[in-house]
Each structure stands twice: as C-alpha cells, then as structure tokens.
Amino acid sequence: MVNGEAGYNSWRQRGRRVTPVLEIDDVAVYYGKRRALEALTLTVGPGEIVTLLGANGAGKSTTLRAVSGLVRPARGRIRYEGRDITQVPADAIVAAGVGHVPEGREIFPEFTVLENLLVGGHTVGRSQLGERLEAVFRLFPVLRDRRPQPAGTLSGGEQQMLAIARAMMLEPKIILLDEPTEGLMPRMVAQIQEIVHALHRDGVAILLVEQNVPLTLDAAGRVYIMEKGAVRHHASSAELRADQRVIHEYLGV
C-alpha cells in the first residue's frame, strides 16, 4: 500500500467523528462570464494525499486558488478543519495553516534563498523562526547550502524545492501543490516525489494537481478526475491502477 492510501484509510476508518482538513461543497467560480468551476465537491482528510487529474483548463488550478482565497466562489462553501473560509482573506487562510505552492513556483528570483524562506515565515515569531528554518533545511538540505544564493539562479528542481519549503515555514496542516514536477528532469521528478512522501509521513495533508499519472497513482490515496470545471470521476488510486480505462477515457493516456 502506498503512503497516500494509508493516510486515506487511517482517517476514514475512524468514522464521521473526524473532521476533514478540507471540504469543498458545491463550489462555482466564474472569471467574468466564463465558468471555471461548477458544483465542485471534494474532501481531503487529515494526513491524506488527494490528487486532481484533468486536461488543461479543467479547473484544477482554480480549485486551489479558491481554497487559498485568491479567487472567490460565486456559490458554495469551502471549509478548513470545519471552519467556513469561503470569504476569509487569503493572508488569514495561509496563517491558519493552508500552504499553497502555485504553478510556476512564483518565488522571488532577486531575493536570496534565505530571504524567500523568511517571507514564507513572516508571521512566525522570532523565537520559532530558527526552529522552522532548521525543519525545512532537514527536509531540503540543498537549500541550506544555497542560503545566500539568489533564488533565480537555482535550477528548476531547486526552485521547486524552495517554493515547497517556503510554504512549509508556517507548518501548514494542508499543502496545495500545483504541478510540482512540471518541466523537471526525471531525476528531479523523483526527488520531488520523495518530498511529497516525506511531507505525508510528517502528517501534512496534500491536495495535489499533477499531470504525471504514474506519480499520481503512486502518491495519492484518492483521485478526482475533472473536466470542464466539474468532477467527472472519483476513485481510490488502487482502483485506478487496477483498471485505468477511466484515465484513458478522460486523459487519453
């Protein structure tokens, strides 16, 4: 059993008394008149890895942006640990423990590695800041060596590590990961995959957007397949590994 499936089973077996880390209920999002999400409903349990699969334009990144408060739903509710955060400001959502690693990383290239991490920990008190830095350096030892280096001079894989490490500075209970392996060489993809597993071992829930189907089925406990802003299929990764016809139908792979 892969790590993601273990996380899925561990919280589901406790029954309804366990509050999901994230609940998206009947959410619709529009960009002007264009519908990006429609009647979207999904959950992520404590310590679970859930993946969104779908073609470009399916609404996966918009889902993450809605959770982190960067776009506002026209309808529906988003709950974090049972609390309605649908209209909560983005900075308050981050401070509450929702980390977001956007597509394209969006690090500050002119800042050093250390400065980028300090931006991620801007709400952390001085007494905890050193502890948080040590925690991310244990997970990302290459960043310790790169502390004084401008972030824009890092390799693509190192920049992705920095983006994840920056999100980890606030000790999030859930991380929204948007295409973390996009454009990376196979060696770096394997490293990012191991980092995802390491975060899971530390008890962090993950909502992952990923086009790499083998990585998705290895990492996730459950998979939601999206098309045109809605969930078209929902299954465990074990079910999809056993019968990949659904993936072929929606993704053509």
Residue pairs with C-beta under 8 A, 6 or more apart in sequence:
1 9
1 238
2 218
2 219
2 220
2 221
2 237
3 49
3 197
3 200
3 201
3 219
4 48
4 49
4 50
4 200
4 218
4 219
4 220
4 221
4 222
4 237
5 220
5 221
5 236
5 237
5 238
6 221
7 45
7 46
7 47
7 48
7 49
7 200
7 205
7 221
8 45
8 48
8 49
8 221
8 222
8 236
9 221
10 47
11 18
11 20
11 45
11 46
11 47
11 48
12 45
18 45
18 46
19 81
19 82
20 43
20 44
20 45
20 46
20 79
21 44
21 45
21 46
21 48
21 80
21 81
21 173
21 174
21 205
22 42
22 43
22 44
22 67
22 78
22 79
22 80
22 174
22 205
22 207
23 42
23 43
23 77
23 78
23 79
24 40
24 41
24 42
24 43
24 63
24 66
24 67
24 76
24 77
24 78
25 41
25 76
25 77
25 78
25 79
26 39
26 40
26 41
26 75
26 76
26 77
27 37
27 39
27 40
27 41
27 63
27 66
27 73
27 75
27 76
27 77
27 78
28 35
28 37
28 38
28 39
28 40
28 73
28 74
28 75
28 76
29 35
29 36
29 37
29 59
29 62
29 66
29 71
29 72
29 73
29 74
29 229
30 36
30 74
31 71
35 229
36 59
36 62
36 71
36 229
37 59
37 62
37 63
37 66
37 73
37 229
37 230
38 228
38 229
38 230
39 76
39 230
40 59
40 63
40 76
40 229
40 230
40 231
41 231
42 50
42 63
42 224
42 231
42 234
43 50
44 50
44 174
44 205
44 206
44 207
45 205
46 173
46 203
46 205
47 200
47 203
47 204
47 205
48 205
48 206
48 221
48 222
49 196
49 200
49 205
49 206
49 208
49 219
49 220
49 221
50 205
50 206
50 207
50 208
50 220
50 221
50 222
50 223
50 224
51 207
51 208
51 209
51 210
51 216
51 219
51 220
51 222
51 223
51 224
51 237
52 58
52 60
52 63
52 207
52 208
52 209
52 210
52 223
52 224
52 226
53 60
53 210
53 211
53 213
53 216
53 223
53 224
53 225
53 226
53 247
53 250
53 251
54 60
54 225
54 226
54 227
54 250
54 251
55 227
55 250
55 251
57 228
58 226
58 227
58 228
58 229
59 226
59 228
59 229
59 230
60 178
60 209
60 226
61 102
61 103
61 178
61 179
61 209
62 71
62 229
63 207
63 209
63 226
64 100
64 102
64 176
64 178
64 207
64 209
65 71
66 72
66 73
66 78
67 78
67 80
67 85
67 93
67 98
67 100
67 176
67 207
68 90
68 93
68 94
68 98
68 100
68 176
69 85
69 88
69 89
69 90
69 92
69 93
70 90
70 100
72 86
72 87
73 86
76 86
77 84
77 86
78 84
78 85
78 86
79 85
80 93
80 96
80 97
80 98
80 174
81 97
81 173
83 96
85 93
85 96
85 98
88 96
94 100
94 123
94 170
95 123
95 170
97 170
97 171
97 172
97 173
97 174
98 172
98 173
98 174
98 176
99 167
99 168
99 170
99 172
99 174
99 175
99 176
100 167
100 175
100 176
100 178
101 160
101 163
101 164
101 166
101 167
101 175
101 176
101 177
101 178
101 180
102 163
102 178
103 178
103 179
103 182
103 209
105 159
105 160
105 162
105 163
106 163
107 116
107 151
107 152
107 159
107 162
107 163
107 166
108 115
108 116
108 119
108 151
109 150
109 151
109 152
110 150
110 151
110 152
111 119
111 150
111 151
112 147
112 148
112 149
112 150
112 151
113 143
113 146
113 147
113 148
113 149
113 151
113 154
113 162
114 147
114 148
115 151
116 151
116 162
116 166
117 133
117 136
117 143
117 162
117 165
117 166
117 169
118 129
119 166
120 165
120 166
120 167
120 168
120 169
120 170
121 129
121 132
121 133
121 169
121 170
123 170
124 132
124 169
124 170
132 168
132 169
132 170
132 171
133 169
135 168
135 171
136 143
136 165
136 168
136 169
137 143
137 144
139 165
139 168
139 195
139 198
139 199
140 161
140 162
140 164
140 165
140 195
142 158
142 161
143 158
143 161
143 162
143 165
146 154
146 158
151 159
151 162
154 162
155 188
156 183
156 184
156 185
156 188
157 184
157 185
157 187
157 188
157 191
157 192
160 180
160 181
160 184
160 188
160 192
161 191
161 192
161 195
164 175
164 177
164 180
164 195
164 199
167 175
168 175
168 199
172 204
173 204
173 205
174 204
174 205
174 206
174 207
175 199
175 204
175 205
175 206
175 207
176 206
176 207
176 209
177 196
177 206
177 207
177 208
177 209
177 210
178 209
179 209
179 210
179 211
180 192
180 196
180 208
180 210
181 188
181 189
181 192
181 193
181 210
181 212
181 215
182 211
184 192
189 212
189 215
193 215
193 218
193 219
196 206
196 208
196 219
197 219
199 206
200 206
200 219
206 219
208 216
208 219
208 220
210 216
210 219
213 247
213 251
213 253
216 223
216 237
217 223
217 237
217 240
217 241
218 237
219 237
220 237
221 236
221 237
222 234
222 235
222 236
222 237
223 234
223 235
223 236
223 237
223 240
224 231
224 233
224 234
225 231
225 232
225 233
225 234
225 246
225 247
225 250
225 251
226 232
227 250
232 250
233 246
233 250
235 246
240 246
240 247
247 253
